[in-house]
Amino acid sequence: MVVAFPGGVLGRGSQADFAMASGEISRSHCLFFVKNGLWRVKDLESTNGTFINGCLITDCILCCGDRLKMGDLEFVVTGPKIPEAAAKRAKEVVEGMIRAASQPALKRAA
């Protein structure tokens, strides 16, 4: 199924812009929005989380081909394509975050 989504809140609540009938989706699960010309998704402190390509996210740029999973629902982003320079920068940011998260915490001198 192809969904043209103009942005807004996705959730199971009656106030959601895009309502989904799923017990695994929070009432206000995540927010889709455009910032600096790029589509983003932000988790709204949902119970079961929002995942992009298998990674739990809080706020993330969406790229063509990304797999978005919320509870038992999964979507594939099919567009719009973002400029190559922006995609490269987004990848660098994510890789930096992964490297930082995998480093041991620094201990302060007593």
C-alpha positions in Angstrom: 0.0 0.0 0.0 1.3 3.5 -0.9 0.5 6.3 1.5 1.0 10.0 0.6 1.6 11.6 3.9 1.7 15.3 4.3 3.3 15.3 7.7 1.9 15.5 11.2 1.3 13.0 14.0 1.0 9.3 13.4 -0.7 7.3 16.2 -3.8 5.4 17.3 -5.4 8.3 19.1 -8.4 10.2 17.7 -6.3 13.4 17.7 -3.6 11.9 15.4 -3.3 13.3 11.9 -2.8 9.8 10.6 -4.6 7.3 12.8 -3.5 3.7 12.8 -5.6 0.9 14.4 -2.8 -1.0 16.3 -2.5 -1.8 20.0 1.3 -1.5 19.6 1.2 2.1 18.5 1.0 4.9 21.1 -1.9 7.5 20.8 0.7 10.0 19.6 3.5 7.8 18.4 5.7 9.9 16.2 5.8 13.2 14.3 6.7 13.6 10.6 7.9 17.1 9.6 10.1 18.9 7.2 13.2 20.8 8.5 15.7 22.5 6.3 14.1 20.9 3.3 14.5 17.3 4.7 11.8 15.0 5.9 12.3 13.9 9.5 10.6 11.7 12.0 10.6 12.3 15.8 9.4 9.7 18.3 7.0 11.3 20.7 8.1 9.2 23.7 6.1 6.2 22.5 5.9 3.1 24.6 7.3 0.7 21.9 9.6 3.1 20.1 10.2 4.2 16.5 12.8 2.3 14.4 14.6 3.3 11.2 16.4 0.4 9.5 16.3 -1.6 12.8 17.7 1.3 14.9 15.7 2.9 17.7 15.5 6.6 17.1 14.4 9.8 18.8 14.7 12.1 15.8 16.0 11.2 12.4 16.2 12.3 8.8 14.2 10.1 6.5 15.9 8.9 3.3 14.5 7.1 0.3 14.7 3.4 1.0 14.6 3.7 4.8 12.4 1.1 6.6 10.3 2.7 9.3 8.9 0.4 12.0 6.5 1.2 14.7 5.0 -1.7 16.7 3.6 -4.2 14.3 3.6 -1.7 11.4 6.4 -1.2 8.9 6.7 1.3 6.1 9.3 1.9 3.4 10.2 5.5 2.5 9.9 5.9 -1.3 10.6 9.6 -1.7 11.3 12.3 -2.0 15.0 11.7 -2.7 17.2 14.1 -0.8 20.3 15.7 -2.4 23.4 13.6 -2.3 25.3 16.1 -0.2 22.6 16.0 2.5 22.4 12.2 2.4 26.2 12.0 2.8 26.1 14.5 5.8 23.2 12.6 7.4 25.2 9.3 7.1 28.2 10.9 8.7 26.2 12.2 11.6 24.6 8.8 12.2 28.0 7.0 12.0 29.5 9.5 14.4 26.6 8.9 16.9 27.1 5.1 16.6 30.9 5.5 17.2 30.2 7.8 20.2 27.7 5.4 21.7 30.1 2.4 21.3 32.9 4.2 23.2 33.4 3.5 26.9 32.3 6.4 29.2 35.2 8.6 30.3 36.0 8.6 34.0 36.6 11.9 35.7 39.7 12.3 37.7 39.0 12.4 41.5 
